Amino acid sequence: MITVRTCRAASRVLAVLMATAAFPALANTVTGLVLDDSGTRPLAGAEVRISGSDRVTQVDGEGRFRFTGVAAGNYNVTVSFAGAKAQTQEVSVVDGGVRELSFAMAPEGSAGSMILVMGQQATLLSAISRQRGSDTVTTVLTRDSIGQFPDQNVAESLRRAPGINVLNDQGEGRFVSVRGLAPGLNSSSINGNRVLSTGGDNRDVALDVVPNELIESIEIKKSLTPDMDGDTIGGSIDIQTTSAFDRKKGFIGLVAEGGYNELADQWSPKFSGNFSQPITENFGIAGGASWNRRRFATDNIEADGWVTTDAGVEYAEDLEYRDYDVQRNRWGGNLSLDWRPSTSTTLYLRGLYSKFDDTELRRRLVFGFTEEPASAAGNAVTFDSADGRIQVRRDLKDRREVQSIATVSFGGKTETGPWTITYDVARSYADQQENGSIDPIRFQRRFQTPGALGVTVDYEDLQRPAYSVNFGSAGFLNPAGYGFTLLERTTREDAKDKEWSFRTDVAREFALAGGDFELKAGAKVRLRDKRQNFIIDLFEGVNGGLNLGNVLGTQTYTLADIGPLPDLALVRAFAARTPDAQFDRNDLESDFVAASESFRAKEDIYAGYVQGRLDTGALRLIAGVRVEHTKQNLTGSRTDIVEEGGTRNGVVLDEDTLFIAPVNFARSYTNVLPSLNLRADLAKNVVARFGAFRSLSRPSFGQLAPRFTLSENEDGEREGTFGNPDLRPYKAWNMDATLEYYFSNQSVIQGGLFYKSIDDFIVTSRQLDGTFAGIDFTEADIPVNGDKAEVFGAEFSYSQAFTMLPAPFDGLVTNINYTYTNARGDVLGRRIPLPQASKHTANFVLGYEKGPISLRAAASYRDQFLDELGEDAEFDRYVRPLFQIDLSAKYRINKAFQLFFEVVNLNNADFTAYNNGPTRRRLLQFETYQRTFKGGMRANF
């Protein structure tokens, strides 16, 4: 309800604005272009001030700035950029005129004709300038700064930023956590348009799909303004590709690289190139392409089904030794057409496509212990087949998964007098495909008679439990004794995620006596369609028989002797020549698994906002409100298997029977998201920021999808896994406060605090003897909304180029950042740390650049975190801390060519997951990767 008091307050605000506005008779404009002294690169983030007023602005990515509503008169316009000599030009403004200026900025202490944005010091200065001029709490990574590290994809590049934790897959960065929050609580975009998730179930964006050679810059925004999408609690990650206007001269860059992984003993080639070419003064084309074939290996041990006997002996019912050989092919390209048809309008057409082809070969030895150990001594337990069955499996996984992402956008910006109109239409796409993956083919032998097999497992080393065979080694090592029991084939996985988006923004700038005021409003529509479909074939027999001896191979595993094992080439050849008619397909289980995984979700989001931006030079205030309306239509199935002897609708079944029924849910809700961001220059070199905003994060599609999967045995016990279409989105109040001290033109030290209060956060709970969606169950896993979570943290960073030191130490550069996050919540009567929330994350970088030599050492650290919630605290899955060191060295032969050498994971950091158990930590997963060496040449023309 709009009250009289509200109307009076609004009238007073309007009166103040009218009284302080200095509206000239005509809309006079001062514009300009700011480049480095070579005329090559725009200096985005440079600060521009008009003397005699509090009017200030920042240079955009094209190097342009603009003041409207400038009263007639004579002014000094000053441009400053970190590490550059400030420049001032006089300008005379007359009514009805547009004055254009041009600045060429040279480094301090130089004679000019130098590029400000290449090399370690220069990229540090560029980041300092862009951060200082930003409206919100923002971290910027540029193409040149990313190129200083031996990172293998965009996810790994992001881990260098404050508050960023990267979750690895096979030792390679994949998902990004911001301020300790789960990846699904971030938003990721390319050129302002969403990157969709390749995986069928979730919203997590796998940023390892994107080669870092295709990007121009990355901005991580940790506080939101109303003109940004509101579904971000962790942070907003915006990837920008190259525009033809990013450089004012033609450019071609080429890279050829070779990499070697110690564990795989394999070489990996990589080639990339990018270019920017102005065709005319107002039209240009830019783009790039990248191709990489990476071969590496992982040695892994996993344990599951931990049990504590009445005598207090702890052991794992399942122990697995896994040997991975991985080949990942990445290729992609981007293209940008940029056109300025008039001085007031800029148009663009931009596209990016990337494909990630991941082939994973896994050979595995698995022990299954069905009975308690026969004896125990210290950390060693001994199993005897005389006491119960010891099951031994030797299998092979041959999984090829192909993921693609693409974005295409058309839009532009029109500036006419004090008005600015922006517009964008985009199509985003992501998919994940499998065709004929074998996961796995299994050979098995059961030892269940006295004297057949005795095994001792020693858990003394948490990461590397060792096994030894006490007796029965002849049968244990005989490949012919392991018969074929299962071939699980993903005949088809088709997961697609598509989105259309339409956005427009209209801004009106008012010149005030003490600065500028901008009123801005806009609307955005996002129409998303996500679906996942499977065809799964489970084969449990083959005509003519098959045993491990028919497809015998050798191992490459380094942690234990796990032979005999299947051979990849022989398994592929057998599967290729054996038609499906020769297999015994389990129709019931195959159809059950496929139906359980498949779903479709349509999600439409309609958003509108209004915001005001007041800039008085020393003070910048952005405030407003965004409203987002969400409509969802969810389709899945209720899938029941009733075993022989069970009852369905009062009828006793004489065989196992599958029942599948389609299920559909529709829902909608509206969220009001106010925000406020304040930036204040407390002193000449001290900047304070404060942000407070409301945001949300929608549940993952896999959690929402109405997939109700049940298995009922003849005793009427019903075990299930349910989606929950009634899940509410996460909703959060967020606050940030930072203080930045630019104690020299080439350095900054900053610290800040942040706080988030999150309602309705989501976890998966295991429930007993209940009813959900009208379905009775004995035991079920169901995603549910928790009560409340709170996140409190602090960030610190320090960056400096030591140019003040005497030679040769004036080439030193350092960057240090640290983030503390305390994220906890209440769920099902328990107080838990939020999943994927590391309490401590830090990065340490020391660089040196002098003449043709450039050296850089980088170390990243993240603390342990809760990975998955168990039935109780004893079974919660945690991941141990990770500390990794990377090195890079470069030598510039001449202006065009540079050699480089890099080491990834110098200290052989590994991965360990565990639970705490009743008395000690118990291994769940251990992986080792060893080092990767890379070398090659860069050429720039």
Beta strands, then each sheet from edge to edge (+ up, - down):
strand 1: 29-36
strand 2: 47-50
strand 3: 56-58
strand 4: 64-68
strand 5: 73-80
strand 6: 87-93
strand 7: 98-105
strand 8: 138-142
strand 9: 164-169
strand 10: 172-178
strand 11: 187-190
strand 12: 193-194
strand 13: 217-221
strand 14: 236-240
strand 15: 251-261
strand 16: 266-280
strand 17: 283-308
strand 18: 314-342
strand 19: 345-369
strand 20: 375-377
strand 21: 380-384
strand 22: 390-416
strand 23: 419-434
strand 24: 437-447
strand 25: 454-458
strand 26: 466-471
strand 27: 483-512
strand 28: 515-542
strand 29: 552-553
strand 30: 565-566
strand 31: 583-585
strand 32: 599-615
strand 33: 619-642
strand 34: 647-648
strand 35: 651-652
strand 36: 657-683
strand 37: 686-697
strand 38: 708-712
strand 39: 718-722
strand 40: 730-744
strand 41: 747-759
strand 42: 762-772
strand 43: 775-785
strand 44: 788-801
strand 45: 812-827
strand 46: 830-833
strand 47: 840-850
strand 48: 853-862
strand 49: 865-868
strand 50: 877-879
strand 51: 882-892
strand 52: 897-904
strand 53: 911-915
strand 54: 922-928
strand 55: 932-940
sheet 1: 4+ 1- 7-
sheet 2: 3+ 2- 5+ 6-
sheet 3: 8+ 13- 14+ 11+ 12-
sheet 4: 9+ 10-
sheet 5: 31+ 28- 27+ 23- 22+ 19- 18+ 17- 16+ 15- 55+ 52- 51+ 48- 47+ 45- 44+ 41- 40+ 37- 36+ 33- 32+
sheet 6: 31+ 28- 27+ 23- 22+ 19- 18+ 17- 16+ 15- 55+ 52- 51+ 48- 47+ 45- 46+
sheet 7: 31+ 28- 27+ 23- 22+ 19- 18+ 17- 16+ 15- 55+ 52- 51+ 48- 47+ 45- 44+ 41- 40+ 37- 36+ 33- 38- 39+ 43+ 42-
sheet 8: 31+ 28- 27+ 23- 22+ 19- 18+ 17- 54+ 53- 50+ 49-
sheet 9: 20+ 21- 25+ 26-
sheet 10: 31+ 28- 27+ 24-
sheet 11: 29+ 30-
sheet 12: 34+ 35-
end
